Amino acid sequence: SPQKVCDEIEELIAKYGAKEILFCDDDFSLNMKRAEEICDEILRRGLKFRWSTSTRVDQVDENLLRKMKRAGCWLVCYGVESGNQKILDAINKGININQVVSAFETTRRVGLATVFYAIIGLPGETKETIQDTLDLMKKTKPSFISGGVLIVYPGSRLFKLIQQGKYKGRLRTLKKNEGMPGVYFKGNYTTLEDNLTFEELKEAVKKMQREFYFRPQYVIQSLKNIRSFGDLAYYLNGGIFCRKPA
């Protein structure tokens, strides 16, 4: 419940001196009413801390975003996955490009920072669709981007559909030293090689990071948004990550 959530927040602040908290929920506003109630309870208790979270572009509106900001939120991460509508439809994402553009515009207008999450290597991915994703990143002007190569979990619906031949391409199991920097686990994992090999997908992610972060427009935008040393650290980490060798 919102009350239990705020009880935990109070404990983190009082017992551990937490200054910033990340809500790890993939879809913080899946239930928009509950998300608003959490913000109301934070405000009612007068809890002072910065926080960030993730959600979908079709699960926010301006009223909720403004309340999130008043409650201490500074960063919203959106799982967009691709800038190509055919790929979004193929994975049943349930969103369209106009919703992506609108959500980022509204979030920026409210004064919240954003992250554009992308998955490279979804079924049907080509060099052209990857460019579509980069173009959408530039259009939506997020504060940060985060791209990674698709991981196909054994037993998942996507894994089974690939095995059944619904998507062309082949599953490839990668050893831990072949993977992307920043993946959450160190064992072997499986990806999809469709029109592009894993090596090409991995290079595309690095190229996307470089092209996004090293644009003059982005540097100017970032300098305007930096308000503290903490903000500076986030922007520097974004730039450093895209230069790391795989």
N, C-alpha and C positions, 0 to 999 in steps of 0.2 A: 504494500500500500504506500501511497505518498508519505504517510506519517512514518512508516518503518524506514523508508528510504532516507528521510531527513534525520531520523534517529541515528542512522549509520554515519551520515555526513557530520552530525554534531560530534560523534565519537572520534571521527578522524581528525576533526579540527581541535577538539579539547585534549585528546589523549596523545595525538601524534604531531600536532602542529601543522596539519595539512594546509597549504596555501592554494593549491590547485588540485582539482579532481577530474578524472576522466570517467565519464559514463561509458562503459565498454559495450553496452547494448547496441547491436547492429542497427536497430530501428527505435531510437528513443521515443519518437512520436508516432509509433504504429497505432497507439491509442492516443489521439491528440488531446482528448479530455483529461486523461491521466497525466500526460506530460504537463499540461497547464496546471493541474492540481499540485504537482511536485513543485513547480515554480511558485505557485501561491503559498505553499507551505514554507519554502525557503524564505520568501519575503516576509511572511508572518512571523517567523522566528528570528528574523534579522541576521541570518547567517551570511557572513562575509567571506567569500572565496571565489576564485575564478574556476570556470569549468568548461569542458568541451564535450562534444558527443557526435554521434553519427545518425543519419536517418536517410529517408528517400525524398526525392524532389516533389513527390505527389503527396507527402504527408506533413506539409507545413503550410502556414498562411502567415500574413503579416502580423496579425494579432498575436499568434503564438510566438513568433520570432521576437517581437518586441518584449513580450513578457519574459522570454528566456534571457534576453539581454539584461533586463532589469534585475533578474535573479542571479546575475553574475556570469552568464554564458558569454564567451568571447569568440568561440570557434565552432562551426558546424561543418561536418564532413559528409559529403553526398556521394553515395555509390552510384555513379552514372554508368560505368563499365565501358560504354562505347559511344562514339559520336556518329555512328552509322545506324539509321533506323532499321534497316533490314536485319542487322545483327541483334539489335535490341528485341526485335520481334521474334527472331529465331530462338532466343533464350527465354522467351516469355517474361521479359522484364516488366512489361505493363506500363511503360512510360513512353512519352514522345519527346522529340527534340525541343519543341516549344515549351514543354513543362520544365525541361532542364534550364533553358534560358531564363524563364520567368522566375524560377526558384532562386537562381544565383543573383538576378537583378534585385529581387525583393530582399534577400539576405544582406546584400551589399548596402542597399538603401537604409536598412535598419541599423547598419553599423557593425555587423558581425563579420569576422573573418571566415573564409571558406576553404575547404579542401575538395578537389575534384579527384575522386578515385576512379581508376580505369583498369580494366583487365584486358591485356593484350594476348591474342591467340584464341579467342572464342571461335566457334564454328563459323566458317565463311570469311575469316580474317584474311585480308590482303594488304599489300603496301598502301593501296588507295584507301581502304577503310581505316587503317591506322592514321593516315593523314587527316581523314574526317574527324577522328578523335582529337588530334592535335589542333585542328582548326576550331573545333567546338571549345576546347580549353581556352584558346586565345580569345574567342568571342565572349565567353562567360566571365573572364577575368577573375578566376579564383585567386586567393592569397597563396595557396600552395597546390601542387598536384602530387599524386602518388600513383604510379603505374607498376604493374607487375605482370608476369607471364601467367597464364591460366594454369591452375593446379586442378586436375581431375581426380577427385577422391574416389578410391575403389568402393563400389557399393552404392555410389550416388546415382541419381537419375541420369545425369549426363554421361557418366561412365557406362551405364547399361545401354543407353541409346547409341553411343559410339560403337560398343561391342555388337549391337544388333544391326549396324550398318546404316542408321538413319543419317549420320553425318559421314562424309568422306574423310579420308585422312587416317592416321594411325596413332594409337596410344604409344607413348615412349616413356619408359621409366628412367629417371635421372638419378645419378648418384649425388650425394650431398655436395661434392666439390664442383659439380656442374651447374648448380642452381644460381638463383639470383641473390644478391646481397639483401639482407633484411627479411628473409623468409622466417616464419615463426618456429620452424622445427629443423632439426639437423639430419634427419634420416633421408632415405630415398623417397621420391615422389614422382607422380605421373603427370605428363602434360600431353597436349594434342598437337601433332604436326599435320596441318591441313595443307594450305597453299604455301606455307612458310615453315622452315625448319626451326627448331628451338633456338639454334644459334642466331638465326635471323630475327626471331622474336625478341630475344634478349638484347640484341644490338638496337632494335627499334625502340625498346624502352629507354635505353640510355640516350639515344638520339632525341627522343621526345623530351626527356628531362632537360637536355642541353638547350634545345631550341626554345623551350618555354622559359626557362629561368634566365637565360643570358640575353634576352631581348632588351633593348634600351627602355621600351615601354614598361616592362615588368620591373626593372630596376627603379625607375622613377616612381611607379605605383607603390613599390615596397617602401621606399624611403619616406613617402608620405604617411604610410600606415604605422611606422615604427614609433612606439610611444615609450618603450622601456628597454632595458638590457635583455629582459626575457623575450620580448618581441624580436629583438635583433638576433638572438640565438636561434629562434625558429627559422628565420629567413636564411641565416648562414648555413644551418643544417640542411635545408632544402637544396641549396646550391652545392654543398659539399657532396651530398648523397649522389647527385646525378653525375659526379665525376669519379666516383669510386669504380675501380675495376671489378668485374664480376669474379 
